Amino acid sequence: MKPNTNFELSVKDIDIIETALKNKIGRRSQRIIEGEDPEMLQTEMKEINELLARIHHQKTWYRPKDKIYVGG
């Protein structure tokens, strides 16, 4: 049996995942400050940041066509 490679996630689902991953990075940073194994934690944080980047680059960014777009 092959693994499922087709996932159906909503925009809200992706937002929840991104928020959870960012919070996890914050907790890992705190553990480094507290003196835990920085090499292992930095490796894990790098993997999480790479995952967040992959999610970010798969997004389709919406810009209204009938109005002037002001980013922010």
N, C-alpha and C positions, 0 to 999 in steps of 0.2 A: 504494500500500500504506500502511495506517495503522500508527502505532507501537503496540506492545503497551502497554496501560494496566492490565493485570491481572498482578500479580506474585505469586508464591508464595514467600514468605520465611518461614523458621522464626523462632521467638523468639531462638534462638541467632544466626541470621544478623543480625537487627536489633541484637542486643547487640554483635556484632563491628563493625557499621557505626557504631554510636554511639561505641564505644571509639576506633575509628580517627579519627572526626571530632573527638572531644575531644583526642586526641593531636595532630592537625593544628593545632588552635587553640593548643595549648601551644607547638608549634614556631613558629607565626606570632608569638606573643607574644615569644618569645625573639629572633626576628629584629628585632622593633620595638625591643627593649632594646638590641640590637647596632647600631641606627642605620639599618636598612634603611627603605625607603619606608613610613612609617607609614600614610599615607592609603590606599594600595592594600591593605596588609595588614589594616587595620581594616575595610575594605569586605568583604574576603574572610571575615574572622572573623565579621562581622555576618551574611553569607549563610549560613555554616555554623551559627551559633547559631539562625537562623530555621528552618533545616532540622531541627536537633535538636528545636526546639520543635514543629514539625509532627509529627515522629515521636512525641514524648512525648504530644501531645494525641490521637493515634489509638489509644493503648493502652487496653485494658480492664483496669482494676485489679481484682485478685482480693482479696476479703475473705471469710474463712470465715464461714458463716452459723450454724454450730453452736458457735462459741467466741467469746470476747471478743477483739476485734482490738486489738493493740498495734502502732501504727505505729512506724517507725524508720528 
